[in-house]
Amino acid sequence: YLKNAWTAQQAAGQAGEAGLLDAIREGAVQRVRPKAMTVAVIVAGLLSLFVVPAAYWLMRRRAAREAANPEP
C-alpha cells in the first residue's frame, strides 16, 4: 500500500518530501480497514468462547435443577 501510494504520488508529480508524507498517510489509511476487520473477527471469536457457554448455562439451569430434585 505504501509503495502503491508513493508511485501514485510520483506519477502525479508530487515526488518531494510533502508528497512522500502524503503517500505514507494514504497507504497507512488504506491498511486500517483490513486490520480493523481482522481484529473485529478475532474479538468476536473470543467473545463467543465466553458468551455461548454462559448462555447455555442460563437456558439449561432450570432443567438441571428439576432433574436433581424430582418432585414426589
All heavy atoms as TSV, in Angstrom:
chain	resi	resn	atom	element	x	y	z
A	1	TYR	N	N	0.812	-1.191	0.000
A	1	TYR	CA	C	0.000	0.000	0.000
A	1	TYR	C	C	0.862	1.265	0.000
A	1	TYR	O	O	0.535	2.224	-0.671
A	1	TYR	CB	C	-0.938	0.005	1.207
A	1	TYR	CG	C	-2.029	-1.035	1.095
A	1	TYR	CD1	C	-1.910	-2.285	1.690
A	1	TYR	CD2	C	-3.178	-0.755	0.375
A	1	TYR	CE1	C	-2.914	-3.226	1.577
A	1	TYR	CE2	C	-4.196	-1.687	0.260
A	1	TYR	CZ	C	-4.058	-2.928	0.857
A	1	TYR	OH	O	-5.048	-3.857	0.739
A	2	LEU	N	N	1.919	1.231	0.775
A	2	LEU	CA	C	2.807	2.394	0.809
A	2	LEU	C	C	3.480	2.602	-0.538
A	2	LEU	O	O	3.549	3.727	-1.045
A	2	LEU	CB	C	3.851	2.241	1.908
A	2	LEU	CG	C	3.321	2.274	3.339
A	2	LEU	CD1	C	4.435	1.952	4.317
A	2	LEU	CD2	C	2.705	3.618	3.657
A	3	LYS	N	N	3.957	1.504	-1.117
A	3	LYS	CA	C	4.650	1.611	-2.406
A	3	LYS	C	C	3.696	2.095	-3.493
A	3	LYS	O	O	4.058	2.954	-4.308
A	3	LYS	CB	C	5.257	0.261	-2.782
A	3	LYS	CG	C	6.117	0.320	-4.009
A	3	LYS	CD	C	6.781	-1.021	-4.279
A	3	LYS	CE	C	7.673	-0.934	-5.479
A	3	LYS	NZ	N	8.348	-2.201	-5.746
A	4	ASN	N	N	2.478	1.556	-3.498
A	4	ASN	CA	C	1.491	1.988	-4.496
A	4	ASN	C	C	1.128	3.458	-4.328
A	4	ASN	O	O	0.993	4.194	-5.304
A	4	ASN	CB	C	0.232	1.130	-4.406
A	4	ASN	CG	C	0.458	-0.279	-4.901
A	4	ASN	OD1	O	1.410	-0.548	-5.635
A	4	ASN	ND2	N	-0.397	-1.189	-4.480
A	5	ALA	N	N	0.963	3.890	-3.082
A	5	ALA	CA	C	0.635	5.292	-2.835
A	5	ALA	C	C	1.791	6.193	-3.249
A	5	ALA	O	O	1.581	7.269	-3.826
A	5	ALA	CB	C	0.302	5.498	-1.356
A	6	TRP	N	N	3.018	5.767	-2.969
A	6	TRP	CA	C	4.189	6.561	-3.351
A	6	TRP	C	C	4.310	6.644	-4.865
A	6	TRP	O	O	4.594	7.685	-5.434
A	6	TRP	CB	C	5.440	5.983	-2.724
A	6	TRP	CG	C	6.718	6.648	-3.109
A	6	TRP	CD1	C	7.823	6.042	-3.607
A	6	TRP	CD2	C	7.055	8.045	-3.021
A	6	TRP	NE1	N	8.805	6.959	-3.833
A	6	TRP	CE2	C	8.367	8.201	-3.485
A	6	TRP	CE3	C	6.367	9.172	-2.613
A	6	TRP	CZ2	C	9.005	9.446	-3.548
A	6	TRP	CZ3	C	6.999	10.410	-2.676
A	6	TRP	CH2	C	8.305	10.533	-3.136
A	7	THR	N	N	4.065	5.526	-5.559
A	7	THR	CA	C	4.103	5.513	-7.018
A	7	THR	C	C	3.042	6.461	-7.588
A	7	THR	O	O	3.295	7.188	-8.547
A	7	THR	CB	C	3.892	4.088	-7.551
A	7	THR	OG1	O	4.891	3.229	-6.981
A	7	THR	CG2	C	3.981	4.019	-9.048
A	8	ALA	N	N	1.850	6.455	-6.975
A	8	ALA	CA	C	0.783	7.354	-7.444
A	8	ALA	C	C	1.160	8.815	-7.216
A	8	ALA	O	O	0.887	9.665	-8.072
A	8	ALA	CB	C	-0.526	7.022	-6.720
A	9	GLN	N	N	1.795	9.111	-6.093
A	9	GLN	CA	C	2.229	10.486	-5.822
A	9	GLN	C	C	3.281	10.924	-6.831
A	9	GLN	O	O	3.261	12.059	-7.316
A	9	GLN	CB	C	2.796	10.600	-4.400
A	9	GLN	CG	C	1.751	10.549	-3.308
A	9	GLN	CD	C	0.892	11.793	-3.261
A	9	GLN	OE1	O	1.293	12.875	-3.665
A	9	GLN	NE2	N	-0.317	11.624	-2.767
A	10	GLN	N	N	4.218	10.039	-7.145
A	10	GLN	CA	C	5.254	10.360	-8.130
A	10	GLN	C	C	4.637	10.587	-9.500
A	10	GLN	O	O	5.038	11.506	-10.223
A	10	GLN	CB	C	6.297	9.244	-8.201
A	10	GLN	CG	C	7.180	9.184	-6.980
A	10	GLN	CD	C	8.121	7.990	-7.018
A	10	GLN	OE1	O	7.770	6.925	-7.528
A	10	GLN	NE2	N	9.309	8.166	-6.468
A	11	ALA	N	N	3.669	9.766	-9.867
A	11	ALA	CA	C	3.016	9.911	-11.166
A	11	ALA	C	C	2.237	11.224	-11.248
A	11	ALA	O	O	2.105	11.803	-12.327
A	11	ALA	CB	C	2.078	8.727	-11.422
A	12	ALA	N	N	1.757	11.690	-10.095
A	12	ALA	CA	C	1.023	12.953	-10.053
A	12	ALA	C	C	1.964	14.148	-10.003
A	12	ALA	O	O	1.517	15.290	-9.975
A	12	ALA	CB	C	0.085	12.972	-8.853
A	13	GLY	N	N	3.264	13.898	-9.989
A	13	GLY	CA	C	4.239	14.974	-9.986
A	13	GLY	C	C	4.546	15.532	-8.605
A	13	GLY	O	O	5.098	16.613	-8.483
A	14	GLN	N	N	4.194	14.786	-7.560
A	14	GLN	CA	C	4.462	15.226	-6.189
A	14	GLN	C	C	5.491	14.289	-5.557
A	14	GLN	O	O	5.198	13.550	-4.624
A	14	GLN	CB	C	3.172	15.235	-5.373
A	14	GLN	CG	C	2.135	16.182	-5.922
A	14	GLN	CD	C	0.828	16.087	-5.168
A	14	GLN	OE1	O	0.641	15.238	-4.328
A	14	GLN	NE2	N	-0.087	16.985	-5.485
A	15	ALA	N	N	6.712	14.359	-6.081
A	15	ALA	CA	C	7.749	13.429	-5.650
A	15	ALA	C	C	8.596	13.989	-4.518
A	15	ALA	O	O	9.537	13.353	-4.092
A	15	ALA	CB	C	8.647	13.065	-6.830
A	16	GLY	N	N	8.267	15.126	-3.980
A	16	GLY	CA	C	9.055	15.722	-2.904
A	16	GLY	C	C	8.716	15.127	-1.551
A	16	GLY	O	O	7.990	14.136	-1.424
A	17	GLU	N	N	9.248	15.763	-0.519
A	17	GLU	CA	C	9.029	15.271	0.846
A	17	GLU	C	C	7.560	15.359	1.248
A	17	GLU	O	O	7.032	14.457	1.910
A	17	GLU	CB	C	9.885	16.074	1.830
A	17	GLU	CG	C	9.890	15.488	3.222
A	17	GLU	CD	C	10.863	16.184	4.146
A	17	GLU	OE1	O	11.830	16.815	3.669
A	17	GLU	OE2	O	10.637	16.097	5.361
A	18	ALA	N	N	6.889	16.410	0.822
A	18	ALA	CA	C	5.457	16.544	1.122
A	18	ALA	C	C	4.656	15.435	0.444
A	18	ALA	O	O	3.733	14.864	1.028
A	18	ALA	CB	C	4.947	17.906	0.679
A	19	GLY	N	N	5.028	15.110	-0.782
A	19	GLY	CA	C	4.370	14.007	-1.491
A	19	GLY	C	C	4.610	12.680	-0.814
A	19	GLY	O	O	3.721	11.829	-0.750
A	20	LEU	N	N	5.826	12.495	-0.296
A	20	LEU	CA	C	6.145	11.263	0.422
A	20	LEU	C	C	5.298	11.136	1.680
A	20	LEU	O	O	4.742	10.072	1.964
A	20	LEU	CB	C	7.639	11.218	0.773
A	20	LEU	CG	C	8.107	10.011	1.593
A	20	LEU	CD1	C	7.828	8.708	0.849
A	20	LEU	CD2	C	9.581	10.148	1.921
A	21	LEU	N	N	5.174	12.216	2.427
A	21	LEU	CA	C	4.345	12.183	3.637
A	21	LEU	C	C	2.879	11.914	3.307
A	21	LEU	O	O	2.202	11.148	4.001
A	21	LEU	CB	C	4.490	13.493	4.414
A	21	LEU	CG	C	5.835	13.698	5.111
A	21	LEU	CD1	C	5.910	15.089	5.722
A	21	LEU	CD2	C	6.064	12.635	6.164
A	22	ASP	N	N	2.387	12.508	2.236
A	22	ASP	CA	C	1.016	12.239	1.801
A	22	ASP	C	C	0.834	10.783	1.410
A	22	ASP	O	O	-0.183	10.164	1.731
A	22	ASP	CB	C	0.634	13.142	0.629
A	22	ASP	CG	C	0.425	14.590	1.050
A	22	ASP	OD1	O	0.229	14.832	2.257
A	22	ASP	OD2	O	0.469	15.469	0.156
A	23	ALA	N	N	1.836	10.237	0.719
A	23	ALA	CA	C	1.774	8.829	0.312
A	23	ALA	C	C	1.768	7.910	1.531
A	23	ALA	O	O	1.048	6.907	1.561
A	23	ALA	CB	C	2.948	8.493	-0.601
A	24	ILE	N	N	2.572	8.249	2.535
A	24	ILE	CA	C	2.610	7.433	3.753
A	24	ILE	C	C	1.261	7.464	4.459
A	24	ILE	O	O	0.746	6.425	4.885
A	24	ILE	CB	C	3.751	7.905	4.685
A	24	ILE	CG1	C	5.095	7.551	4.054
A	24	ILE	CG2	C	3.622	7.295	6.066
A	24	ILE	CD1	C	6.285	8.167	4.756
A	25	ARG	N	N	0.669	8.646	4.571
A	25	ARG	CA	C	-0.658	8.753	5.201
A	25	ARG	C	C	-1.696	7.953	4.423
A	25	ARG	O	O	-2.497	7.217	5.002
A	25	ARG	CB	C	-1.081	10.218	5.287
A	25	ARG	CG	C	-0.421	10.970	6.396
A	25	ARG	CD	C	-1.035	12.367	6.571
A	25	ARG	NE	N	-0.049	13.231	7.194
A	25	ARG	CZ	C	0.690	14.127	6.564
A	25	ARG	NH1	N	0.535	14.329	5.273
A	25	ARG	NH2	N	1.571	14.858	7.213
A	26	GLU	N	N	-1.693	8.124	3.113
A	26	GLU	CA	C	-2.677	7.427	2.277
A	26	GLU	C	C	-2.509	5.913	2.369
A	26	GLU	O	O	-3.488	5.171	2.524
A	26	GLU	CB	C	-2.535	7.878	0.827
A	26	GLU	CG	C	-3.540	7.248	-0.104
A	26	GLU	CD	C	-3.348	7.681	-1.548
A	26	GLU	OE1	O	-2.788	8.778	-1.771
A	26	GLU	OE2	O	-3.755	6.921	-2.438
A	27	GLY	N	N	-1.281	5.434	2.304
A	27	GLY	CA	C	-1.025	4.000	2.401
A	27	GLY	C	C	-1.401	3.432	3.757
A	27	GLY	O	O	-1.957	2.334	3.853
A	28	ALA	N	N	-1.129	4.190	4.812
A	28	ALA	CA	C	-1.480	3.729	6.160
A	28	ALA	C	C	-2.990	3.673	6.339
A	28	ALA	O	O	-3.518	2.726	6.935
A	28	ALA	CB	C	-0.851	4.643	7.200
A	29	VAL	N	N	-3.702	4.659	5.821
A	29	VAL	CA	C	-5.158	4.679	5.946
A	29	VAL	C	C	-5.776	3.506	5.192
A	29	VAL	O	O	-6.753	2.905	5.651
A	29	VAL	CB	C	-5.722	6.028	5.446
A	29	VAL	CG1	C	-7.229	5.965	5.264
A	29	VAL	CG2	C	-5.351	7.134	6.412
A	30	GLN	N	N	-5.208	3.148	4.060
A	30	GLN	CA	C	-5.728	2.015	3.291
A	30	GLN	C	C	-5.565	0.700	4.043
A	30	GLN	O	O	-6.291	-0.251	3.801
A	30	GLN	CB	C	-5.032	1.926	1.937
A	30	GLN	CG	C	-5.421	3.030	0.994
A	30	GLN	CD	C	-4.644	2.964	-0.317
A	30	GLN	OE1	O	-3.714	2.184	-0.464
A	30	GLN	NE2	N	-5.033	3.794	-1.262
A	31	ARG	N	N	-4.613	0.625	4.978
A	31	ARG	CA	C	-4.392	-0.592	5.747
A	31	ARG	C	C	-5.259	-0.679	6.993
A	31	ARG	O	O	-5.370	-1.732	7.601
A	31	ARG	CB	C	-2.924	-0.695	6.172
A	31	ARG	CG	C	-1.975	-0.940	5.043
A	31	ARG	CD	C	-2.188	-2.269	4.380
A	31	ARG	NE	N	-1.964	-3.359	5.320
A	31	ARG	CZ	C	-2.493	-4.564	5.193
A	31	ARG	NH1	N	-3.266	-4.835	4.178
A	31	ARG	NH2	N	-2.255	-5.501	6.074
A	32	VAL	N	N	-5.893	0.417	7.395
A	32	VAL	CA	C	-6.665	0.416	8.634
A	32	VAL	C	C	-7.881	-0.508	8.530
A	32	VAL	O	O	-8.139	-1.292	9.443
A	32	VAL	CB	C	-7.095	1.853	9.011
A	32	VAL	CG1	C	-8.098	1.851	10.140
A	32	VAL	CG2	C	-5.873	2.662	9.392
A	33	ARG	N	N	-8.625	-0.421	7.456
A	33	ARG	CA	C	-9.849	-1.219	7.342
A	33	ARG	C	C	-9.581	-2.719	7.401
A	33	ARG	O	O	-10.234	-3.425	8.172
A	33	ARG	CB	C	-10.601	-0.851	6.063
A	33	ARG	CG	C	-11.898	-1.600	5.931
A	33	ARG	CD	C	-12.707	-1.111	4.746
A	33	ARG	NE	N	-13.957	-1.824	4.669
A	33	ARG	CZ	C	-14.427	-2.359	3.568
A	33	ARG	NH1	N	-13.792	-2.226	2.445
A	33	ARG	NH2	N	-15.569	-3.004	3.582
A	34	PRO	N	N	-8.651	-3.271	6.624
A	34	PRO	CA	C	-8.409	-4.712	6.736
A	34	PRO	C	C	-7.933	-5.128	8.130
A	34	PRO	O	O	-8.343	-6.171	8.648
A	34	PRO	CB	C	-7.328	-4.991	5.692
A	34	PRO	CG	C	-7.379	-3.855	4.748
A	34	PRO	CD	C	-7.878	-2.689	5.526
A	35	LYS	N	N	-7.101	-4.306	8.740
A	35	LYS	CA	C	-6.627	-4.635	10.094
A	35	LYS	C	C	-7.772	-4.576	11.094
A	35	LYS	O	O	-7.895	-5.432	11.965
A	35	LYS	CB	C	-5.512	-3.682	10.529
A	35	LYS	CG	C	-4.270	-3.758	9.685
A	35	LYS	CD	C	-3.522	-5.032	9.944
A	35	LYS	CE	C	-2.221	-5.017	9.147
A	35	LYS	NZ	N	-1.467	-6.231	9.291
A	36	ALA	N	N	-8.623	-3.563	10.985
A	36	ALA	CA	C	-9.750	-3.428	11.907
A	36	ALA	C	C	-10.725	-4.595	11.752
A	36	ALA	O	O	-11.260	-5.107	12.741
A	36	ALA	CB	C	-10.462	-2.103	11.678
A	37	MET	N	N	-10.944	-5.036	10.528
A	37	MET	CA	C	-11.830	-6.170	10.296
A	37	MET	C	C	-11.242	-7.443	10.906
A	37	MET	O	O	-11.972	-8.244	11.510
A	37	MET	CB	C	-12.082	-6.348	8.803
A	37	MET	CG	C	-12.932	-5.257	8.213
A	37	MET	SD	S	-13.091	-5.323	6.416
A	37	MET	CE	C	-13.800	-6.926	6.175
A	38	THR	N	N	-9.945	-7.626	10.766
A	38	THR	CA	C	-9.288	-8.794	11.344
A	38	THR	C	C	-9.425	-8.792	12.860
A	38	THR	O	O	-9.758	-9.811	13.474
A	38	THR	CB	C	-7.804	-8.828	10.941
A	38	THR	OG1	O	-7.715	-8.860	9.516
A	38	THR	CG2	C	-7.101	-10.022	11.533
A	39	VAL	N	N	-9.176	-7.654	13.475
A	39	VAL	CA	C	-9.296	-7.542	14.928
A	39	VAL	C	C	-10.738	-7.795	15.362
A	39	VAL	O	O	-10.976	-8.480	16.361
A	39	VAL	CB	C	-8.796	-6.165	15.403
A	39	VAL	CG1	C	-9.160	-5.917	16.848
A	39	VAL	CG2	C	-7.298	-6.054	15.206
A	40	ALA	N	N	-11.706	-7.274	14.628
A	40	ALA	CA	C	-13.111	-7.468	14.983
A	40	ALA	C	C	-13.498	-8.941	14.947
A	40	ALA	O	O	-14.208	-9.424	15.838
A	40	ALA	CB	C	-14.005	-6.660	14.041
A	41	VAL	N	N	-13.023	-9.670	13.953
A	41	VAL	CA	C	-13.331	-11.101	13.859
A	41	VAL	C	C	-12.688	-11.867	15.004
A	41	VAL	O	O	-13.307	-12.749	15.605
A	41	VAL	CB	C	-12.881	-11.652	12.488
A	41	VAL	CG1	C	-12.929	-13.168	12.461
A	41	VAL	CG2	C	-13.742	-11.072	11.387
A	42	ILE	N	N	-11.463	-11.517	15.350
A	42	ILE	CA	C	-10.784	-12.189	16.461
A	42	ILE	C	C	-11.509	-11.920	17.775
A	42	ILE	O	O	-11.739	-12.840	18.571
A	42	ILE	CB	C	-9.308	-11.746	16.538
A	42	ILE	CG1	C	-8.535	-12.306	15.350
A	42	ILE	CG2	C	-8.669	-12.188	17.851
A	42	ILE	CD1	C	-7.146	-11.730	15.194
A	43	VAL	N	N	-11.896	-10.677	18.005
A	43	VAL	CA	C	-12.605	-10.329	19.239
A	43	VAL	C	C	-13.957	-11.044	19.293
A	43	VAL	O	O	-14.348	-11.562	20.345
A	43	VAL	CB	C	-12.772	-8.800	19.356
A	43	VAL	CG1	C	-13.748	-8.424	20.459
A	43	VAL	CG2	C	-11.419	-8.164	19.611
A	44	ALA	N	N	-14.661	-11.100	18.181
A	44	ALA	CA	C	-15.954	-11.802	18.153
A	44	ALA	C	C	-15.765	-13.278	18.461
A	44	ALA	O	O	-16.568	-13.878	19.180
A	44	ALA	CB	C	-16.625	-11.618	16.794
A	45	GLY	N	N	-14.706	-13.869	17.946
A	45	GLY	CA	C	-14.424	-15.270	18.243
A	45	GLY	C	C	-14.117	-15.494	19.706
A	45	GLY	O	O	-14.581	-16.459	20.319
A	46	LEU	N	N	-13.353	-14.596	20.298
A	46	LEU	CA	C	-13.032	-14.720	21.714
A	46	LEU	C	C	-14.265	-14.497	22.586
A	46	LEU	O	O	-14.468	-15.190	23.575
A	46	LEU	CB	C	-11.929	-13.727	22.095
A	46	LEU	CG	C	-10.543	-14.050	21.556
A	46	LEU	CD1	C	-9.570	-12.925	21.892
A	46	LEU	CD2	C	-10.030	-15.357	22.136
A	47	LEU	N	N	-15.120	-13.525	22.213
A	47	LEU	CA	C	-16.347	-13.304	22.987
A	47	LEU	C	C	-17.239	-14.529	22.937
A	47	LEU	O	O	-17.901	-14.842	23.926
A	47	LEU	CB	C	-17.097	-12.088	22.454
A	47	LEU	CG	C	-16.507	-10.705	22.775
A	47	LEU	CD1	C	-17.286	-9.634	22.036
A	47	LEU	CD2	C	-16.570	-10.472	24.257
A	48	SER	N	N	-17.286	-15.222	21.784
A	48	SER	CA	C	-18.150	-16.395	21.691
A	48	SER	C	C	-17.673	-17.511	22.609
A	48	SER	O	O	-18.473	-18.320	23.068
A	48	SER	CB	C	-18.239	-16.888	20.246
A	48	SER	OG	O	-17.012	-17.462	19.840
A	49	LEU	N	N	-16.387	-17.541	22.921
A	49	LEU	CA	C	-15.881	-18.550	23.853
A	49	LEU	C	C	-16.452	-18.355	25.251
A	49	LEU	O	O	-16.537	-19.309	26.024
A	49	LEU	CB	C	-14.348	-18.486	23.928
A	49	LEU	CG	C	-13.591	-18.971	22.705
A	49	LEU	CD1	C	-12.100	-18.737	22.886
A	49	LEU	CD2	C	-13.849	-20.446	22.471
A	50	PHE	N	N	-16.810	-17.149	25.593
A	50	PHE	CA	C	-17.365	-16.855	26.911
A	50	PHE	C	C	-18.886	-16.756	26.902
A	50	PHE	O	O	-19.549	-17.179	27.841
A	50	PHE	CB	C	-16.771	-15.545	27.454
A	50	PHE	CG	C	-15.286	-15.603	27.628
A	50	PHE	CD1	C	-14.452	-14.899	26.783
A	50	PHE	CD2	C	-14.721	-16.368	28.624
A	50	PHE	CE1	C	-13.086	-14.955	26.931
A	50	PHE	CE2	C	-13.352	-16.434	28.787
A	50	PHE	CZ	C	-12.529	-15.721	27.936
A	51	VAL	N	N	-19.443	-16.196	25.857
A	51	VAL	CA	C	-20.882	-15.936	25.809
A	51	VAL	C	C	-21.681	-17.213	25.587
A	51	VAL	O	O	-22.698	-17.436	26.252
A	51	VAL	CB	C	-21.202	-14.890	24.723
A	51	VAL	CG1	C	-22.692	-14.732	24.524
A	51	VAL	CG2	C	-20.566	-13.560	25.097
A	52	VAL	N	N	-21.260	-18.064	24.689
A	52	VAL	CA	C	-22.031	-19.269	24.365
A	52	VAL	C	C	-22.169	-20.188	25.578
A	52	VAL	O	O	-23.282	-20.625	25.889
A	52	VAL	CB	C	-21.430	-19.988	23.136
A	52	VAL	CG1	C	-22.075	-21.345	22.923
A	52	VAL	CG2	C	-21.596	-19.118	21.898
A	53	PRO	N	N	-21.092	-20.524	26.300
A	53	PRO	CA	C	-21.278	-21.375	27.480
A	53	PRO	C	C	-22.164	-20.723	28.560
A	53	PRO	O	O	-22.977	-21.402	29.183
A	53	PRO	CB	C	-19.860	-21.583	28.011
A	53	PRO	CG	C	-18.983	-21.357	26.840
A	53	PRO	CD	C	-19.675	-20.318	26.020
A	54	ALA	N	N	-22.023	-19.428	28.761
A	54	ALA	CA	C	-22.852	-18.745	29.754
A	54	ALA	C	C	-24.322	-18.759	29.342
A	54	ALA	O	O	-25.207	-18.994	30.174
A	54	ALA	CB	C	-22.363	-17.317	29.947
A	55	ALA	N	N	-24.594	-18.525	28.087
A	55	ALA	CA	C	-25.971	-18.551	27.594
A	55	ALA	C	C	-26.554	-19.955	27.704
A	55	ALA	O	O	-27.718	-20.134	28.091
A	55	ALA	CB	C	-26.030	-18.061	26.147
A	56	TYR	N	N	-25.768	-20.968	27.415
A	56	TYR	CA	C	-26.225	-22.347	27.528
A	56	TYR	C	C	-26.567	-22.669	28.983
A	56	TYR	O	O	-27.587	-23.289	29.267
A	56	TYR	CB	C	-25.154	-23.298	27.004
A	56	TYR	CG	C	-25.621	-24.732	26.913
A	56	TYR	CD1	C	-26.423	-25.145	25.858
A	56	TYR	CD2	C	-25.266	-25.666	27.879
A	56	TYR	CE1	C	-26.862	-26.451	25.766
A	56	TYR	CE2	C	-25.703	-26.971	27.805
A	56	TYR	CZ	C	-26.500	-27.361	26.752
A	56	TYR	OH	O	-26.945	-28.644	26.671
A	57	TRP	N	N	-25.717	-22.222	29.904
A	57	TRP	CA	C	-25.974	-22.437	31.328
A	57	TRP	C	C	-27.282	-21.768	31.740
A	57	TRP	O	O	-28.092	-22.369	32.454
A	57	TRP	CB	C	-24.808	-21.905	32.163
A	57	TRP	CG	C	-25.061	-22.003	33.634
A	57	TRP	CD1	C	-25.004	-23.124	34.398
A	57	TRP	CD2	C	-25.437	-20.933	34.502
A	57	TRP	NE1	N	-25.313	-22.814	35.693
A	57	TRP	CE2	C	-25.588	-21.481	35.793
A	57	TRP	CE3	C	-25.659	-19.580	34.313
A	57	TRP	CZ2	C	-25.944	-20.710	36.885
A	57	TRP	CZ3	C	-26.015	-18.813	35.410
A	57	TRP	CH2	C	-26.152	-19.376	36.674
A	58	LEU	N	N	-27.499	-20.540	31.299
A	58	LEU	CA	C	-28.725	-19.839	31.651
A	58	LEU	C	C	-29.962	-20.557	31.116
A	58	LEU	O	O	-31.005	-20.609	31.783
A	58	LEU	CB	C	-28.689	-18.401	31.125
A	58	LEU	CG	C	-27.726	-17.460	31.840
A	58	LEU	CD1	C	-27.621	-16.143	31.077
A	58	LEU	CD2	C	-28.183	-17.208	33.269
A	59	MET	N	N	-29.868	-21.125	29.936
A	59	MET	CA	C	-31.013	-21.800	29.336
A	59	MET	C	C	-31.284	-23.157	29.986
A	59	MET	O	O	-32.424	-23.580	30.085
A	59	MET	CB	C	-30.794	-21.988	27.832
A	59	MET	CG	C	-30.837	-20.703	27.043
A	59	MET	SD	S	-30.780	-20.926	25.250
A	59	MET	CE	C	-29.323	-21.919	25.032
A	60	ARG	N	N	-30.255	-23.836	30.419
A	60	ARG	CA	C	-30.402	-25.206	30.902
A	60	ARG	C	C	-30.420	-25.360	32.418
A	60	ARG	O	O	-30.666	-26.445	32.915
A	60	ARG	CB	C	-29.275	-26.076	30.342
A	60	ARG	CG	C	-29.236	-26.141	28.841
A	60	ARG	CD	C	-30.443	-26.854	28.323
A	60	ARG	NE	N	-30.378	-26.887	26.867
A	60	ARG	CZ	C	-31.363	-27.308	26.104
A	60	ARG	NH1	N	-32.465	-27.743	26.638
A	60	ARG	NH2	N	-31.237	-27.296	24.808
A	61	ARG	N	N	-30.221	-24.322	33.198
A	61	ARG	CA	C	-30.103	-24.477	34.643
A	61	ARG	C	C	-31.406	-24.911	35.298
A	61	ARG	O	O	-31.403	-25.669	36.244
A	61	ARG	CB	C	-29.552	-23.211	35.281
A	61	ARG	CG	C	-30.459	-22.031	35.254
A	61	ARG	CD	C	-29.816	-20.832	35.879
A	61	ARG	NE	N	-30.660	-19.668	35.656
A	61	ARG	CZ	C	-30.453	-18.503	36.199
A	61	ARG	NH1	N	-29.413	-18.333	36.977
A	61	ARG	NH2	N	-31.253	-17.504	35.949
A	62	ARG	N	N	-32.533	-24.462	34.791
A	62	ARG	CA	C	-33.816	-24.881	35.378
A	62	ARG	C	C	-34.033	-26.374	35.191
A	62	ARG	O	O	-34.441	-27.082	36.120
A	62	ARG	CB	C	-34.952	-24.090	34.753
A	62	ARG	CG	C	-36.282	-24.433	35.343
A	62	ARG	CD	C	-37.379	-23.572	34.775
A	62	ARG	NE	N	-38.655	-23.938	35.379
A	62	ARG	CZ	C	-39.806	-23.496	34.970
A	62	ARG	NH1	N	-39.861	-22.634	33.967
A	62	ARG	NH2	N	-40.909	-23.869	35.551
A	63	ALA	N	N	-33.744	-26.866	34.000
A	63	ALA	CA	C	-33.902	-28.297	33.747
A	63	ALA	C	C	-32.945	-29.112	34.611
A	63	ALA	O	O	-33.300	-30.187	35.097
A	63	ALA	CB	C	-33.667	-28.597	32.269
A	64	ALA	N	N	-31.745	-28.581	34.843
A	64	ALA	CA	C	-30.778	-29.293	35.685
A	64	ALA	C	C	-31.262	-29.335	37.137
A	64	ALA	O	O	-31.108	-30.349	37.818
A	64	ALA	CB	C	-29.421	-28.614	35.601
A	65	ARG	N	N	-31.838	-28.237	37.613
A	65	ARG	CA	C	-32.382	-28.217	38.988
A	65	ARG	C	C	-33.531	-29.222	39.135
A	65	ARG	O	O	-33.622	-29.937	40.135
A	65	ARG	CB	C	-32.903	-26.820	39.333
A	65	ARG	CG	C	-31.831	-25.840	39.658
A	65	ARG	CD	C	-32.482	-24.526	40.108
A	65	ARG	NE	N	-31.547	-23.442	39.912
A	65	ARG	CZ	C	-31.886	-22.196	39.634
A	65	ARG	NH1	N	-33.148	-21.867	39.512
A	65	ARG	NH2	N	-30.969	-21.267	39.472
A	66	GLU	N	N	-34.412	-29.263	38.165
A	66	GLU	CA	C	-35.539	-30.186	38.229
A	66	GLU	C	C	-35.079	-31.633	38.174
A	66	GLU	O	O	-35.646	-32.503	38.816
A	66	GLU	CB	C	-36.517	-29.889	37.112
A	66	GLU	CG	C	-37.259	-28.569	37.295
A	66	GLU	CD	C	-38.137	-28.197	36.117
A	66	GLU	OE1	O	-38.153	-28.960	35.116
A	66	GLU	OE2	O	-38.787	-27.150	36.190
A	67	ALA	N	N	-34.037	-31.906	37.407
A	67	ALA	CA	C	-33.519	-33.266	37.319
A	67	ALA	C	C	-32.830	-33.671	38.628
A	67	ALA	O	O	-32.906	-34.832	39.027
A	67	ALA	CB	C	-32.539	-33.375	36.159
A	68	ALA	N	N	-32.221	-32.734	39.309
A	68	ALA	CA	C	-31.522	-33.035	40.558
A	68	ALA	C	C	-32.490	-33.188	41.717
A	68	ALA	O	O	-32.234	-33.946	42.657
A	68	ALA	CB	C	-30.512	-31.928	40.871
A	69	ASN	N	N	-33.622	-32.493	41.691
A	69	ASN	CA	C	-34.605	-32.531	42.754
A	69	ASN	C	C	-35.977	-32.883	42.190
A	69	ASN	O	O	-36.861	-32.025	42.072
A	69	ASN	CB	C	-34.694	-31.169	43.474
A	69	ASN	CG	C	-33.380	-30.788	44.113
A	69	ASN	OD1	O	-32.707	-31.628	44.678
A	69	ASN	ND2	N	-33.025	-29.526	44.000
A	70	PRO	N	N	-36.215	-34.145	41.861
A	70	PRO	CA	C	-37.529	-34.506	41.311
A	70	PRO	C	C	-38.614	-34.377	42.384
A	70	PRO	O	O	-38.408	-34.692	43.542
A	70	PRO	CB	C	-37.369	-35.959	40.865
A	70	PRO	CG	C	-36.187	-36.465	41.612
A	70	PRO	CD	C	-35.337	-35.280	41.968
A	71	GLU	N	N	-39.760	-33.854	41.976
A	71	GLU	CA	C	-40.869	-33.677	42.913
A	71	GLU	C	C	-41.574	-35.004	43.099
A	71	GLU	O	O	-41.800	-35.738	42.148
A	71	GLU	CB	C	-41.826	-32.625	42.381
A	71	GLU	CG	C	-41.208	-31.227	42.348
A	71	GLU	CD	C	-42.210	-30.179	41.907
A	71	GLU	OE1	O	-43.431	-30.437	42.001
A	71	GLU	OE2	O	-41.779	-29.119	41.466
A	72	PRO	N	N	-41.981	-35.301	44.346
A	72	PRO	CA	C	-42.669	-36.582	44.584
A	72	PRO	C	C	-44.089	-36.610	44.080
A	72	PRO	O	O	-44.771	-35.748	43.821
A	72	PRO	CB	C	-42.652	-36.717	46.112
A	72	PRO	CG	C	-42.256	-35.401	46.662
A	72	PRO	CD	C	-41.697	-34.588	45.534
